[in-house]
Amino acid sequence: MQTITVDIINEKALNLLKDLEMLQLIRLRENGEEQIQSVNWQKYKGAMSKQPIEDIELQINELRNSWE
């Protein structure tokens, strides 16, 4: 995927771009809209130790009960 910036001079050009978006050839984004960045999940690998599901459920129930 390639990203470019286009200055719209004529409203007809915007309509043409919207048509291209409907054909799923391009994706339009408004100014200021955050760009989607991929996450490098490898740096998080091993950050949490594996736990048995019973321990996780117990912790979740304890948290839920503390809110009441």
CHARMM-style PDB file with segment names, atoms N, HN, CA, C and O in Angstrom:
ATOM      1  N   MET     1       0.854  -1.174   0.000  1.00  0.00      PROA
ATOM      2  CA  MET     1       0.000   0.000   0.000  1.00  0.00      PROA
ATOM      3  C   MET     1       0.894   1.228   0.000  1.00  0.00      PROA
ATOM      4  O   MET     1       1.939   1.250   0.650  1.00  0.00      PROA
ATOM      5  N   GLN     2       0.487   2.217  -0.711  1.00  0.00      PROA
ATOM      6  HN  GLN     2      -0.362   2.200  -1.239  1.00  0.00      PROA
ATOM      7  CA  GLN     2       1.238   3.460  -0.846  1.00  0.00      PROA
ATOM      8  C   GLN     2       0.351   4.616  -0.425  1.00  0.00      PROA
ATOM      9  O   GLN     2      -0.833   4.636  -0.761  1.00  0.00      PROA
ATOM     10  N   THR     3       0.900   5.581   0.306  1.00  0.00      PROA
ATOM     11  HN  THR     3       1.862   5.564   0.579  1.00  0.00      PROA
ATOM     12  CA  THR     3       0.137   6.729   0.774  1.00  0.00      PROA
ATOM     13  C   THR     3       0.630   7.979   0.076  1.00  0.00      PROA
ATOM     14  O   THR     3       1.833   8.228   0.001  1.00  0.00      PROA
ATOM     15  N   ILE     4      -0.313   8.769  -0.437  1.00  0.00      PROA
ATOM     16  HN  ILE     4      -1.290   8.566  -0.376  1.00  0.00      PROA
ATOM     17  CA  ILE     4       0.015  10.048  -1.052  1.00  0.00      PROA
ATOM     18  C   ILE     4      -0.944  11.108  -0.533  1.00  0.00      PROA
ATOM     19  O   ILE     4      -2.022  10.790  -0.028  1.00  0.00      PROA
ATOM     20  N   THR     5      -0.546  12.369  -0.660  1.00  0.00      PROA
ATOM     21  HN  THR     5       0.329  12.627  -1.069  1.00  0.00      PROA
ATOM     22  CA  THR     5      -1.406  13.487  -0.289  1.00  0.00      PROA
ATOM     23  C   THR     5      -1.823  14.204  -1.558  1.00  0.00      PROA
ATOM     24  O   THR     5      -0.999  14.480  -2.431  1.00  0.00      PROA
ATOM     25  N   VAL     6      -3.110  14.503  -1.652  1.00  0.00      PROA
ATOM     26  HN  VAL     6      -3.779  14.279  -0.943  1.00  0.00      PROA
ATOM     27  CA  VAL     6      -3.652  15.150  -2.849  1.00  0.00      PROA
ATOM     28  C   VAL     6      -4.376  16.418  -2.428  1.00  0.00      PROA
ATOM     29  O   VAL     6      -5.164  16.393  -1.482  1.00  0.00      PROA
ATOM     30  N   ASP     7      -4.123  17.514  -3.108  1.00  0.00      PROA
ATOM     31  HN  ASP     7      -3.483  17.534  -3.876  1.00  0.00      PROA
ATOM     32  CA  ASP     7      -4.873  18.748  -2.890  1.00  0.00      PROA
ATOM     33  C   ASP     7      -6.023  18.788  -3.881  1.00  0.00      PROA
ATOM     34  O   ASP     7      -5.801  18.737  -5.091  1.00  0.00      PROA
ATOM     35  N   ILE     8      -7.247  18.879  -3.384  1.00  0.00      PROA
ATOM     36  HN  ILE     8      -7.428  18.921  -2.401  1.00  0.00      PROA
ATOM     37  CA  ILE     8      -8.439  18.916  -4.235  1.00  0.00      PROA
ATOM     38  C   ILE     8      -8.672  20.350  -4.679  1.00  0.00      PROA
ATOM     39  O   ILE     8      -8.886  21.240  -3.855  1.00  0.00      PROA
ATOM     40  N   ILE     9      -8.630  20.564  -5.983  1.00  0.00      PROA
ATOM     41  HN  ILE     9      -8.456  19.841  -6.652  1.00  0.00      PROA
ATOM     42  CA  ILE     9      -8.834  21.899  -6.545  1.00  0.00      PROA
ATOM     43  C   ILE     9     -10.285  22.085  -6.974  1.00  0.00      PROA
ATOM     44  O   ILE     9     -10.833  23.183  -6.884  1.00  0.00      PROA
ATOM     45  N   ASN    10     -10.897  21.006  -7.440  1.00  0.00      PROA
ATOM     46  HN  ASN    10     -10.451  20.114  -7.514  1.00  0.00      PROA
ATOM     47  CA  ASN    10     -12.245  21.073  -7.974  1.00  0.00      PROA
ATOM     48  C   ASN    10     -13.090  20.002  -7.298  1.00  0.00      PROA
ATOM     49  O   ASN    10     -12.622  18.880  -7.105  1.00  0.00      PROA
ATOM     50  N   GLU    11     -14.315  20.326  -6.940  1.00  0.00      PROA
ATOM     51  HN  GLU    11     -14.695  21.238  -7.097  1.00  0.00      PROA
ATOM     52  CA  GLU    11     -15.218  19.390  -6.265  1.00  0.00      PROA
ATOM     53  C   GLU    11     -15.470  18.139  -7.106  1.00  0.00      PROA
ATOM     54  O   GLU    11     -15.735  17.072  -6.553  1.00  0.00      PROA
ATOM     55  N   LYS    12     -15.392  18.252  -8.417  1.00  0.00      PROA
ATOM     56  HN  LYS    12     -15.177  19.119  -8.867  1.00  0.00      PROA
ATOM     57  CA  LYS    12     -15.591  17.093  -9.288  1.00  0.00      PROA
ATOM     58  C   LYS    12     -14.521  16.039  -9.030  1.00  0.00      PROA
ATOM     59  O   LYS    12     -14.791  14.841  -9.123  1.00  0.00      PROA
ATOM     60  N   ALA    13     -13.320  16.478  -8.710  1.00  0.00      PROA
ATOM     61  HN  ALA    13     -13.101  17.451  -8.635  1.00  0.00      PROA
ATOM     62  CA  ALA    13     -12.234  15.538  -8.427  1.00  0.00      PROA
ATOM     63  C   ALA    13     -12.544  14.734  -7.165  1.00  0.00      PROA
ATOM     64  O   ALA    13     -12.251  13.540  -7.103  1.00  0.00      PROA
ATOM     65  N   LEU    14     -13.124  15.373  -6.175  1.00  0.00      PROA
ATOM     66  HN  LEU    14     -13.361  16.343  -6.225  1.00  0.00      PROA
ATOM     67  CA  LEU    14     -13.490  14.672  -4.948  1.00  0.00      PROA
ATOM     68  C   LEU    14     -14.549  13.616  -5.237  1.00  0.00      PROA
ATOM     69  O   LEU    14     -14.488  12.511  -4.698  1.00  0.00      PROA
ATOM     70  N   ASN    15     -15.508  13.945  -6.076  1.00  0.00      PROA
ATOM     71  HN  ASN    15     -15.557  14.843  -6.514  1.00  0.00      PROA
ATOM     72  CA  ASN    15     -16.533  12.967  -6.449  1.00  0.00      PROA
ATOM     73  C   ASN    15     -15.912  11.772  -7.167  1.00  0.00      PROA
ATOM     74  O   ASN    15     -16.324  10.634  -6.942  1.00  0.00      PROA
ATOM     75  N   LEU    16     -14.927  12.019  -8.025  1.00  0.00      PROA
ATOM     76  HN  LEU    16     -14.592  12.944  -8.207  1.00  0.00      PROA
ATOM     77  CA  LEU    16     -14.245  10.923  -8.719  1.00  0.00      PROA
ATOM     78  C   LEU    16     -13.489  10.043  -7.718  1.00  0.00      PROA
ATOM     79  O   LEU    16     -13.484   8.818  -7.839  1.00  0.00      PROA
ATOM     80  N   LEU    17     -12.856  10.672  -6.740  1.00  0.00      PROA
ATOM     81  HN  LEU    17     -12.859  11.667  -6.641  1.00  0.00      PROA
ATOM     82  CA  LEU    17     -12.136   9.909  -5.725  1.00  0.00      PROA
ATOM     83  C   LEU    17     -13.102   9.061  -4.892  1.00  0.00      PROA
ATOM     84  O   LEU    17     -12.790   7.924  -4.538  1.00  0.00      PROA
ATOM     85  N   LYS    18     -14.260   9.612  -4.587  1.00  0.00      PROA
ATOM     86  HN  LYS    18     -14.514  10.536  -4.875  1.00  0.00      PROA
ATOM     87  CA  LYS    18     -15.264   8.850  -3.842  1.00  0.00      PROA
ATOM     88  C   LYS    18     -15.746   7.650  -4.659  1.00  0.00      PROA
ATOM     89  O   LYS    18     -16.002   6.580  -4.107  1.00  0.00      PROA
ATOM     90  N   ASP    19     -15.867   7.834  -5.969  1.00  0.00      PROA
ATOM     91  HN  ASP    19     -15.659   8.703  -6.417  1.00  0.00      PROA
ATOM     92  CA  ASP    19     -16.245   6.713  -6.830  1.00  0.00      PROA
ATOM     93  C   ASP    19     -15.171   5.620  -6.800  1.00  0.00      PROA
ATOM     94  O   ASP    19     -15.491   4.432  -6.768  1.00  0.00      PROA
ATOM     95  N   LEU    20     -13.905   6.024  -6.811  1.00  0.00      PROA
ATOM     96  HN  LEU    20     -13.645   6.989  -6.837  1.00  0.00      PROA
ATOM     97  CA  LEU    20     -12.817   5.047  -6.740  1.00  0.00      PROA
ATOM     98  C   LEU    20     -12.822   4.317  -5.398  1.00  0.00      PROA
ATOM     99  O   LEU    20     -12.481   3.137  -5.319  1.00  0.00      PROA
ATOM    100  N   GLU    21     -13.212   5.032  -4.353  1.00  0.00      PROA
ATOM    101  HN  GLU    21     -13.490   5.991  -4.418  1.00  0.00      PROA
ATOM    102  CA  GLU    21     -13.298   4.404  -3.045  1.00  0.00      PROA
ATOM    103  C   GLU    21     -14.432   3.375  -3.022  1.00  0.00      PROA
ATOM    104  O   GLU    21     -14.277   2.305  -2.434  1.00  0.00      PROA
ATOM    105  N   MET    22     -15.550   3.679  -3.644  1.00  0.00      PROA
ATOM    106  HN  MET    22     -15.676   4.549  -4.122  1.00  0.00      PROA
ATOM    107  CA  MET    22     -16.668   2.731  -3.700  1.00  0.00      PROA
ATOM    108  C   MET    22     -16.282   1.471  -4.475  1.00  0.00      PROA
ATOM    109  O   MET    22     -16.788   0.385  -4.190  1.00  0.00      PROA
ATOM    110  N   LEU    23     -15.395   1.614  -5.446  1.00  0.00      PROA
ATOM    111  HN  LEU    23     -14.984   2.496  -5.678  1.00  0.00      PROA
ATOM    112  CA  LEU    23     -14.916   0.462  -6.206  1.00  0.00      PROA
ATOM    113  C   LEU    23     -13.820  -0.289  -5.446  1.00  0.00      PROA
ATOM    114  O   LEU    23     -13.274  -1.275  -5.942  1.00  0.00      PROA
ATOM    115  N   GLN    24     -13.508   0.182  -4.248  1.00  0.00      PROA
ATOM    116  HN  GLN    24     -13.951   0.983  -3.845  1.00  0.00      PROA
ATOM    117  CA  GLN    24     -12.485  -0.391  -3.374  1.00  0.00      PROA
ATOM    118  C   GLN    24     -11.110  -0.403  -4.027  1.00  0.00      PROA
ATOM    119  O   GLN    24     -10.330  -1.342  -3.864  1.00  0.00      PROA
ATOM    120  N   LEU    25     -10.831   0.675  -4.777  1.00  0.00      PROA
ATOM    121  HN  LEU    25     -11.464   1.438  -4.909  1.00  0.00      PROA
ATOM    122  CA  LEU    25      -9.516   0.846  -5.380  1.00  0.00      PROA
ATOM    123  C   LEU    25      -8.624   1.727  -4.517  1.00  0.00      PROA
ATOM    124  O   LEU    25      -7.400   1.588  -4.522  1.00  0.00      PROA
ATOM    125  N   ILE    26      -9.252   2.635  -3.775  1.00  0.00      PROA
ATOM    126  HN  ILE    26     -10.245   2.748  -3.771  1.00  0.00      PROA
ATOM    127  CA  ILE    26      -8.519   3.516  -2.872  1.00  0.00      PROA
ATOM    128  C   ILE    26      -9.293   3.641  -1.567  1.00  0.00      PROA
ATOM    129  O   ILE    26     -10.450   3.232  -1.476  1.00  0.00      PROA
ATOM    130  N   ARG    27      -8.635   4.214  -0.551  1.00  0.00      PROA
ATOM    131  HN  ARG    27      -7.695   4.546  -0.625  1.00  0.00      PROA
ATOM    132  CA  ARG    27      -9.305   4.505   0.716  1.00  0.00      PROA
ATOM    133  C   ARG    27      -9.053   5.973   1.019  1.00  0.00      PROA
ATOM    134  O   ARG    27      -7.908   6.424   1.020  1.00  0.00      PROA
ATOM    135  N   LEU    28     -10.115   6.714   1.274  1.00  0.00      PROA
ATOM    136  HN  LEU    28     -11.045   6.347   1.273  1.00  0.00      PROA
ATOM    137  CA  LEU    28      -9.999   8.125   1.600  1.00  0.00      PROA
ATOM    138  C   LEU    28      -9.988   8.307   3.108  1.00  0.00      PROA
ATOM    139  O   LEU    28     -10.721   7.632   3.830  1.00  0.00      PROA
ATOM    140  N   ARG    29      -9.146   9.232   3.582  1.00  0.00      PROA
ATOM    141  HN  ARG    29      -8.551   9.781   2.996  1.00  0.00      PROA
ATOM    142  CA  ARG    29      -9.101   9.575   5.000  1.00  0.00      PROA
ATOM    143  C   ARG    29      -9.170  11.080   5.132  1.00  0.00      PROA
ATOM    144  O   ARG    29      -8.623  11.816   4.311  1.00  0.00      PROA
ATOM    145  N   GLU    30      -9.848  11.528   6.176  1.00  0.00      PROA
ATOM    146  HN  GLU    30     -10.291  10.930   6.843  1.00  0.00      PROA
ATOM    147  CA  GLU    30      -9.943  12.957   6.448  1.00  0.00      PROA
ATOM    148  C   GLU    30      -8.623  13.449   7.029  1.00  0.00      PROA
ATOM    149  O   GLU    30      -7.850  12.659   7.572  1.00  0.00      PROA
ATOM    150  N   ASN    31      -8.363  14.739   6.919  1.00  0.00      PROA
ATOM    151  HN  ASN    31      -8.991  15.381   6.479  1.00  0.00      PROA
ATOM    152  CA  ASN    31      -7.162  15.322   7.525  1.00  0.00      PROA
ATOM    153  C   ASN    31      -7.190  15.091   9.017  1.00  0.00      PROA
ATOM    154  O   ASN    31      -8.243  15.210   9.645  1.00  0.00      PROA
ATOM    155  N   GLY    32      -6.057  14.766   9.590  1.00  0.00      PROA
ATOM    156  HN  GLY    32      -5.203  14.669   9.080  1.00  0.00      PROA
ATOM    157  CA  GLY    32      -5.955  14.555  11.018  1.00  0.00      PROA
ATOM    158  C   GLY    32      -6.321  13.152  11.456  1.00  0.00      PROA
ATOM    159  O   GLY    32      -6.100  12.792  12.612  1.00  0.00      PROA
ATOM    160  N   GLU    33      -6.872  12.356  10.563  1.00  0.00      PROA
ATOM    161  HN  GLU    33      -7.051  12.648   9.623  1.00  0.00      PROA
ATOM    162  CA  GLU    33      -7.223  10.984  10.910  1.00  0.00      PROA
ATOM    163  C   GLU    33      -5.931  10.199  11.092  1.00  0.00      PROA
ATOM    164  O   GLU    33      -5.023  10.269  10.264  1.00  0.00      PROA
ATOM    165  N   GLU    34      -5.866   9.460  12.176  1.00  0.00      PROA
ATOM    166  HN  GLU    34      -6.604   9.403  12.848  1.00  0.00      PROA
ATOM    167  CA  GLU    34      -4.637   8.734  12.493  1.00  0.00      PROA
ATOM    168  C   GLU    34      -4.345   7.683  11.444  1.00  0.00      PROA
ATOM    169  O   GLU    34      -5.243   7.012  10.936  1.00  0.00      PROA
ATOM    170  N   GLN    35      -3.072   7.558  11.136  1.00  0.00      PROA
ATOM    171  HN  GLN    35      -2.342   8.103  11.549  1.00  0.00      PROA
ATOM    172  CA  GLN    35      -2.654   6.510  10.226  1.00  0.00      PROA
ATOM    173  C   GLN    35      -2.518   5.220  11.024  1.00  0.00      PROA
ATOM    174  O   GLN    35      -2.032   5.211  12.155  1.00  0.00      PROA
ATOM    175  N   ILE    36      -2.951   4.159  10.417  1.00  0.00      PROA
ATOM    176  HN  ILE    36      -3.346   4.166   9.498  1.00  0.00      PROA
ATOM    177  CA  ILE    36      -2.879   2.862  11.070  1.00  0.00      PROA
ATOM    178  C   ILE    36      -1.447   2.352  10.955  1.00  0.00      PROA
ATOM    179  O   ILE    36      -0.907   2.218   9.857  1.00  0.00      PROA
ATOM    180  N   GLN    37      -0.850   2.073  12.092  1.00  0.00      PROA
ATOM    181  HN  GLN    37      -1.289   2.182  12.984  1.00  0.00      PROA
ATOM    182  CA  GLN    37       0.510   1.560  12.103  1.00  0.00      PROA
ATOM    183  C   GLN    37       0.483   0.122  12.589  1.00  0.00      PROA
ATOM    184  O   GLN    37      -0.261  -0.230  13.505  1.00  0.00      PROA
ATOM    185  N   SER    38       1.305  -0.697  11.960  1.00  0.00      PROA
ATOM    186  HN  SER    38       1.909  -0.411  11.216  1.00  0.00      PROA
ATOM    187  CA  SER    38       1.361  -2.079  12.399  1.00  0.00      PROA
ATOM    188  C   SER    38       2.151  -2.165  13.699  1.00  0.00      PROA
ATOM    189  O   SER    38       3.062  -1.373  13.945  1.00  0.00      PROA
ATOM    190  N   VAL    39       1.790  -3.126  14.509  1.00  0.00      PROA
ATOM    191  HN  VAL    39       1.051  -3.769  14.309  1.00  0.00      PROA
ATOM    192  CA  VAL    39       2.415  -3.307  15.816  1.00  0.00      PROA
ATOM    193  C   VAL    39       3.424  -4.436  15.715  1.00  0.00      PROA
ATOM    194  O   VAL    39       3.134  -5.494  15.157  1.00  0.00      PROA
ATOM    195  N   ASN    40       4.598  -4.205  16.253  1.00  0.00      PROA
ATOM    196  HN  ASN    40       4.834  -3.346  16.706  1.00  0.00      PROA
ATOM    197  CA  ASN    40       5.612  -5.245  16.315  1.00  0.00      PROA
ATOM    198  C   ASN    40       5.358  -6.086  17.559  1.00  0.00      PROA
ATOM    199  O   ASN    40       5.829  -5.749  18.645  1.00  0.00      PROA
ATOM    200  N   TRP    41       4.616  -7.179  17.405  1.00  0.00      PROA
ATOM    201  HN  TRP    41       4.233  -7.452  16.522  1.00  0.00      PROA
ATOM    202  CA  TRP    41       4.223  -7.997  18.538  1.00  0.00      PROA
ATOM    203  C   TRP    41       5.392  -8.771  19.112  1.00  0.00      PROA
ATOM    204  O   TRP    41       5.316  -9.229  20.252  1.00  0.00      PROA
ATOM    205  N   GLN    42       6.473  -8.933  18.360  1.00  0.00      PROA
ATOM    206  HN  GLN    42       6.534  -8.561  17.434  1.00  0.00      PROA
ATOM    207  CA  GLN    42       7.622  -9.693  18.848  1.00  0.00      PROA
ATOM    208  C   GLN    42       8.229  -9.078  20.100  1.00  0.00      PROA
ATOM    209  O   GLN    42       8.746  -9.798  20.953  1.00  0.00      PROA
ATOM    210  N   LYS    43       8.173  -7.752  20.220  1.00  0.00      PROA
ATOM    211  HN  LYS    43       7.753  -7.167  19.527  1.00  0.00      PROA
ATOM    212  CA  LYS    43       8.784  -7.133  21.397  1.00  0.00      PROA
ATOM    213  C   LYS    43       7.993  -7.413  22.676  1.00  0.00      PROA
ATOM    214  O   LYS    43       8.512  -7.227  23.776  1.00  0.00      PROA
ATOM    215  N   TYR    44       6.729  -7.862  22.539  1.00  0.00      PROA
ATOM    216  HN  TYR    44       6.307  -8.013  21.645  1.00  0.00      PROA
ATOM    217  CA  TYR    44       5.907  -8.183  23.700  1.00  0.00      PROA
ATOM    218  C   TYR    44       5.935  -9.675  24.039  1.00  0.00      PROA
ATOM    219  O   TYR    44       5.410 -10.090  25.072  1.00  0.00      PROA
ATOM    220  N   LYS    45       6.544 -10.471  23.176  1.00  0.00      PROA
ATOM    221  HN  LYS    45       6.972 -10.134  22.337  1.00  0.00      PROA
ATOM    222  CA  LYS    45       6.571 -11.919  23.383  1.00  0.00      PROA
ATOM    223  C   LYS    45       7.295 -12.237  24.689  1.00  0.00      PROA
ATOM    224  O   LYS    45       8.420 -11.787  24.908  1.00  0.00      PROA
ATOM    225  N   GLY    46       6.650 -13.006  25.546  1.00  0.00      PROA
ATOM    226  HN  GLY    46       5.736 -13.371  25.368  1.00  0.00      PROA
ATOM    227  CA  GLY    46       7.231 -13.395  26.815  1.00  0.00      PROA
ATOM    228  C   GLY    46       7.054 -12.366  27.916  1.00  0.00      PROA
ATOM    229  O   GLY    46       7.567 -12.558  29.018  1.00  0.00      PROA
ATOM    230  N   ALA    47       6.341 -11.277  27.651  1.00  0.00      PROA
ATOM    231  HN  ALA    47       5.923 -11.120  26.756  1.00  0.00      PROA
ATOM    232  CA  ALA    47       6.155 -10.237  28.666  1.00  0.00      PROA
ATOM    233  C   ALA    47       5.270 -10.727  29.802  1.00  0.00      PROA
ATOM    234  O   ALA    47       5.411 -10.278  30.940  1.00  0.00      PROA
ATOM    235  N   MET    48       4.368 -11.637  29.500  1.00  0.00      PROA
ATOM    236  HN  MET    48       4.253 -12.001  28.576  1.00  0.00      PROA
ATOM    237  CA  MET    48       3.498 -12.205  30.532  1.00  0.00      PROA
ATOM    238  C   MET    48       3.742 -13.707  30.594  1.00  0.00      PROA
ATOM    239  O   MET    48       3.888 -14.373  29.569  1.00  0.00      PROA
ATOM    240  N   SER    49       3.782 -14.215  31.799  1.00  0.00      PROA
ATOM    241  HN  SER    49       3.663 -13.674  32.632  1.00  0.00      PROA
ATOM    242  CA  SER    49       3.968 -15.656  31.947  1.00  0.00      PROA
ATOM    243  C   SER    49       2.640 -16.365  31.713  1.00  0.00      PROA
ATOM    244  O   SER    49       1.573 -15.802  31.955  1.00  0.00      PROA
ATOM    245  N   LYS    50       2.715 -17.594  31.244  1.00  0.00      PROA
ATOM    246  HN  LYS    50       3.582 -18.051  31.047  1.00  0.00      PROA
ATOM    247  CA  LYS    50       1.506 -18.378  31.017  1.00  0.00      PROA
ATOM    248  C   LYS    50       0.924 -18.794  32.358  1.00  0.00      PROA
ATOM    249  O   LYS    50       1.647 -19.167  33.282  1.00  0.00      PROA
ATOM    250  N   GLN    51      -0.423 -18.721  32.444  1.00  0.00      PROA
ATOM    251  HN  GLN    51      -1.010 -18.418  31.693  1.00  0.00      PROA
ATOM    252  CA  GLN    51      -1.119 -19.102  33.663  1.00  0.00      PROA
ATOM    253  C   GLN    51      -2.233 -20.073  33.295  1.00  0.00      PROA
ATOM    254  O   GLN    51      -2.793 -20.003  32.201  1.00  0.00      PROA
ATOM    255  N   PRO    52      -2.546 -20.971  34.208  1.00  0.00      PROA
ATOM    256  CA  PRO    52      -3.696 -21.854  33.961  1.00  0.00      PROA
ATOM    257  C   PRO    52      -4.980 -21.025  33.901  1.00  0.00      PROA
ATOM    258  O   PRO    52      -5.094 -20.002  34.576  1.00  0.00      PROA
ATOM    259  N   ILE    53      -5.931 -21.462  33.104  1.00  0.00      PROA
ATOM    260  HN  ILE    53      -5.838 -22.293  32.556  1.00  0.00      PROA
ATOM    261  CA  ILE    53      -7.178 -20.734  32.904  1.00  0.00      PROA
ATOM    262  C   ILE    53      -7.935 -20.573  34.218  1.00  0.00      PROA
ATOM    263  O   ILE    53      -8.627 -19.574  34.414  1.00  0.00      PROA
ATOM    264  N   GLU    54      -7.810 -21.545  35.118  1.00  0.00      PROA
ATOM    265  HN  GLU    54      -7.248 -22.356  34.959  1.00  0.00      PROA
ATOM    266  CA  GLU    54      -8.509 -21.458  36.410  1.00  0.00      PROA
ATOM    267  C   GLU    54      -8.003 -20.255  37.221  1.00  0.00      PROA
ATOM    268  O   GLU    54      -8.789 -19.560  37.865  1.00  0.00      PROA
ATOM    269  N   ASP    55      -6.681 -20.019  37.182  1.00  0.00      PROA
ATOM    270  HN  ASP    55      -6.043 -20.584  36.659  1.00  0.00      PROA
ATOM    271  CA  ASP    55      -6.109 -18.876  37.901  1.00  0.00      PROA
ATOM    272  C   ASP    55      -6.610 -17.554  37.322  1.00  0.00      PROA
ATOM    273  O   ASP    55      -6.909 -16.612  38.056  1.00  0.00      PROA
ATOM    274  N   ILE    56      -6.693 -17.504  36.014  1.00  0.00      PROA
ATOM    275  HN  ILE    56      -6.450 -18.269  35.418  1.00  0.00      PROA
ATOM    276  CA  ILE    56      -7.160 -16.275  35.356  1.00  0.00      PROA
ATOM    277  C   ILE    56      -8.623 -16.014  35.712  1.00  0.00      PROA
ATOM    278  O   ILE    56      -8.991 -14.881  36.023  1.00  0.00      PROA
ATOM    279  N   GLU    57      -9.456 -17.053  35.668  1.00  0.00      PROA
ATOM    280  HN  GLU    57      -9.157 -17.973  35.415  1.00  0.00      PROA
ATOM    281  CA  GLU    57     -10.871 -16.894  36.018  1.00  0.00      PROA
ATOM    282  C   GLU    57     -11.034 -16.457  37.462  1.00  0.00      PROA
ATOM    283  O   GLU    57     -11.904 -15.642  37.768  1.00  0.00      PROA
ATOM    284  N   LEU    58     -10.209 -16.988  38.351  1.00  0.00      PROA
ATOM    285  HN  LEU    58      -9.503 -17.651  38.102  1.00  0.00      PROA
ATOM    286  CA  LEU    58     -10.254 -16.605  39.756  1.00  0.00      PROA
ATOM    287  C   LEU    58      -9.918 -15.120  39.920  1.00  0.00      PROA
ATOM    288  O   LEU    58     -10.586 -14.408  40.671  1.00  0.00      PROA
ATOM    289  N   GLN    59      -8.889 -14.660  39.219  1.00  0.00      PROA
ATOM    290  HN  GLN    59      -8.347 -15.238  38.609  1.00  0.00      PROA
ATOM    291  CA  GLN    59      -8.498 -13.249  39.288  1.00  0.00      PROA
ATOM    292  C   GLN    59      -9.596 -12.347  38.733  1.00  0.00      PROA
ATOM    293  O   GLN    59      -9.867 -11.283  39.289  1.00  0.00      PROA
ATOM    294  N   ILE    60     -10.218 -12.762  37.653  1.00  0.00      PROA
ATOM    295  HN  ILE    60      -9.998 -13.627  37.201  1.00  0.00      PROA
ATOM    296  CA  ILE    60     -11.306 -11.969  37.055  1.00  0.00      PROA
ATOM    297  C   ILE    60     -12.475 -11.870  38.017  1.00  0.00      PROA
ATOM    298  O   ILE    60     -13.039 -10.791  38.203  1.00  0.00      PROA
ATOM    299  N   ASN    61     -12.845 -12.987  38.630  1.00  0.00      PROA
ATOM    300  HN  ASN    61     -12.387 -13.863  38.479  1.00  0.00      PROA
ATOM    301  CA  ASN    61     -13.956 -12.981  39.591  1.00  0.00      PROA
ATOM    302  C   ASN    61     -13.646 -12.105  40.791  1.00  0.00      PROA
ATOM    303  O   ASN    61     -14.529 -11.406  41.290  1.00  0.00      PROA
ATOM    304  N   GLU    62     -12.396 -12.132  41.267  1.00  0.00      PROA
ATOM    305  HN  GLU    62     -11.680 -12.700  40.862  1.00  0.00      PROA
ATOM    306  CA  GLU    62     -12.007 -11.274  42.385  1.00  0.00      PROA
ATOM    307  C   GLU    62     -12.140  -9.795  42.009  1.00  0.00      PROA
ATOM    308  O   GLU    62     -12.612  -8.984  42.806  1.00  0.00      PROA
ATOM    309  N   LEU    63     -11.724  -9.457  40.801  1.00  0.00      PROA
ATOM    310  HN  LEU    63     -11.340 -10.116  40.153  1.00  0.00      PROA
ATOM    311  CA  LEU    63     -11.856  -8.072  40.342  1.00  0.00      PROA
ATOM    312  C   LEU    63     -13.319  -7.656  40.248  1.00  0.00      PROA
ATOM    313  O   LEU    63     -13.690  -6.563  40.677  1.00  0.00      PROA
ATOM    314  N   ARG    64     -14.137  -8.521  39.691  1.00  0.00      PROA
ATOM    315  HN  ARG    64     -13.836  -9.408  39.342  1.00  0.00      PROA
ATOM    316  CA  ARG    64     -15.564  -8.216  39.553  1.00  0.00      PROA
ATOM    317  C   ARG    64     -16.213  -8.017  40.917  1.00  0.00      PROA
ATOM    318  O   ARG    64     -17.014  -7.100  41.100  1.00  0.00      PROA
ATOM    319  N   ASN    65     -15.870  -8.870  41.867  1.00  0.00      PROA
ATOM    320  HN  ASN    65     -15.220  -9.615  41.719  1.00  0.00      PROA
ATOM    321  CA  ASN    65     -16.456  -8.782  43.202  1.00  0.00      PROA
ATOM    322  C   ASN    65     -15.997  -7.523  43.936  1.00  0.00      PROA
ATOM    323  O   ASN    65     -16.732  -6.993  44.770  1.00  0.00      PROA
ATOM    324  N   SER    66     -14.804  -7.045  43.638  1.00  0.00      PROA
ATOM    325  HN  SER    66     -14.207  -7.476  42.961  1.00  0.00      PROA
ATOM    326  CA  SER    66     -14.308  -5.841  44.320  1.00  0.00      PROA
ATOM    327  C   SER    66     -15.039  -4.589  43.843  1.00  0.00      PROA
ATOM    328  O   SER    66     -15.034  -3.582  44.550  1.00  0.00      PROA
ATOM    329  N   TRP    67     -15.668  -4.620  42.666  1.00  0.00      PROA
ATOM    330  HN  TRP    67     -15.672  -5.439  42.092  1.00  0.00      PROA
ATOM    331  CA  TRP    67     -16.406  -3.462  42.146  1.00  0.00      PROA
ATOM    332  C   TRP    67     -17.772  -3.333  42.825  1.00  0.00      PROA
ATOM    333  O   TRP    67     -18.349  -2.246  42.859  1.00  0.00      PROA
ATOM    334  N   GLU    68     -18.276  -4.418  43.354  1.00  0.00      PROA
ATOM    335  HN  GLU    68     -17.807  -5.301  43.327  1.00  0.00      PROA
ATOM    336  CA  GLU    68     -19.638  -4.397  43.930  1.00  0.00      PROA
ATOM    337  C   GLU    68     -19.646  -3.895  45.336  1.00  0.00      PROA
ATOM    338  OT1 GLU    68     -20.705  -3.817  45.958  1.00  0.00      PROA
TER     339      GLU     68
END
